Amino acid sequence: MKYYYLLAFPLLAAVLVRSQLQCSTSSDLCSPGISLPTIGGYCTSRFLLCDDGDETTQSTCVNSVCQHTTNLADSPKCYSSCVPECEGKECGEDGCGGFCGKCSDGTGCSNFICVEGVLSGTCESPLNLGNTDEETIIDTETRVTLITTGDTSDALHFHTPSCNTLTASPELIFKFVIPSGKTYGYDFRSTGYDTVLQLMKDGCGSAGTPGQDHEDYIVGCNDDGTPPANLGSKLFGEISQGTYYVMVDGYSTTDVGPFELITTFINGCIPLCDGNFCGDDQCGGSCGDCGEGNVCNVDHRCYPENCEPQCTDRECGEDGCGGYCGTCDDGLFCLGESILTDEDDEELPTSACTSFQVCDHMNPTCDGCEESQVCGTDCQCYDSPNALPDLVVVEEGMLNEMYLHDVDFPESSCSLIEGCVAEPGLRRLLRFTSTVLNQGHVDLSFPEPKSRPDLFEYGQCHQHYHFKQFAAYNLYEQGGKTLVMNGSKKAYCMEDTARHHDGMSIGCDKVYDCGFQGIQRGWVDSYGWSLDCSWLDITELPPGEYVLEIEANPGRVFPELSYDNNKAMVRVTLPDVSEVVSVPRKLETSAFSEFVVPVNEGSSAAPTTHAFGWSILALVFGYYYLFDHYN
């Protein structure tokens, strides 16, 4: 038996490099804190999850969610190297990406002074759709398209769109009227910057008229649609007689500027152009004009006439004509998938099938680490917990923004292509907002998306990169144990939506966007309920009581301080509704207090069980070695 020790060494080595970023198995990580195992398998000293080390803030921890607020009136709320200029300013921008103050309800900021909301472009004094001098009345027997221009640079911030309640961007509001007895299909598109569109009927603003509920006047809201794509917004559907208001807003406070709003009304027909830049809109018209020298391809995109594939130095990815230069074998990824050139580079990008490090995120293996380091789920070594982010799902977004909505999807729809609905046609959706907070010690950041096709994929429909498997949506029976529907793992465009925490360690200004993805420490990324795929297709589900679960980083692709706090569960009531819900209907929700971790086929068990198994085997072989050596 003297050779058994030869088998013991590789097994012991496996134990030394295997590690899960969690020693605690408690469902509440607030007290006394959490600890991480080193490469050697020993737990480090425990530390408080929400200790930000900032004496100017009051830190609290409830259900593993941290909150940091300034505890002194003159304490800084965030860190910035910029010096705000607020002398003599009651409101408005401070020159450092923030504001000198906020105006009360019913007033807005004009020239740094709070004024009553009677200026042009507000709910009290809306502009006319189409930039006309007289009230805009839509009255046509066929179809009509209006082009409206505006600039929010000098506009006021009075109201917040329902599909992005965290923005403080200034907005402009336009009014139009549908006469009695008229019904029109509509298609609205806004471009110019990262816009948000909201359509309202017989009410305006971020709160309805007295006695009205939120869902009684909000017809639709969107902050990312195709077309127009490139962070433009799109609304489509059907409206009948009444007075309407269109709000053009921005995704975040810094999203302002000139814009173009194209509105099309069609008598008796709903244009179906979701995902189509050109071609038949199924109402006797076109989804868009390709312009001289271009033609509409079968994928409803515009390409040059007699387009020749551009595949020189491109082994894979787009060919510029609606096809591909080639595909990569299993295990390889296309580096340079998109044919779009950089803003500062007009040359055609190259592409190649490339391999990347294979990492078992549920049971990571790290090589070349020191014994005191931590092995991350990305198979990289980390010196201390201070080098890790920590994501939690903010429950309030789920509770406050959950809707029932029926949408007619054409076969060309981006949502259908991306697998977010089961089939084309009229589908019933459970729409919701998911907000993810980074409460860790550092930013969550990534390399340029186009350089890591193993982590990101280029969405042709939305024309920007998505992070793979950022969130998972699941629906359970009312007890929260039996899985009813698996929403699969959704792609996100990770970016800073709003600052959530206060403190000197928290940045004041937005850093990450779709081109440079990540979430700052203390900031949230909010994925609005109106976005494509921010839903579950519940067409076949009966009414009743259910539990919705959202999990961030379900595949543990990137390491965090803890994975015990990555889920949030909320109760929701699906009503018995037989008619078509053309206007999103707000649903009844409540907190789900009993947190149960479901065990399903394919579920990832705690990786520590694997390490434990290896440890037992190593001890057994070690025992045989010692027994043989000394006998």
Secondary structure, DSSP 8 states (H G I E B T S, - for coil): -TTHHHHHHHHHHHHHHB--S-S---S--SSS-B--B-TTS-B---B-TT----TTEEEEEETTEEEEEESSTTS-SSB-SS----TT-SSSB-SSSSBS----TTEEEETTEEEES-STTSSSS-EETTS-SS--B---SSEEEEEEEEE-TT-B-----TT-TT----BEEEEEEEEEEEEEEEEEEEESSSEEEEEEES--SSS-STT--GGGTEEEEESS-TTT-TT-EEEEEEEEEEEEEEEEEESSTT--SEEEEEEEEEET-----TT-SSSB-SSSSBS----TTEEE-TTS-EEETT-----TTBSSEE-SSSSEEE---TT-EEET------TT--S---BEEE------TTS-B--S--TTSEE-TTS-EES-GGG---EEEEHHHHHH-EEEEEEEE-TT-HHHHTTSSSSSEEEEEEEE-EEEEE-SSS-EE-S-GGG-TTTEEEETTTTEEEEEEEEEEEEEETTS-SEEEEEEEEEE-----EE---STTSBSS----SSS-EE-TTEEEEE-TTSTT-EEE-TT--SEEEEEEEEESTT--S--S-STTSEEEEEEEE----S---S-EE--EEE--S------TT----THHHHHHHHHHHHHHHHHHHHHH--
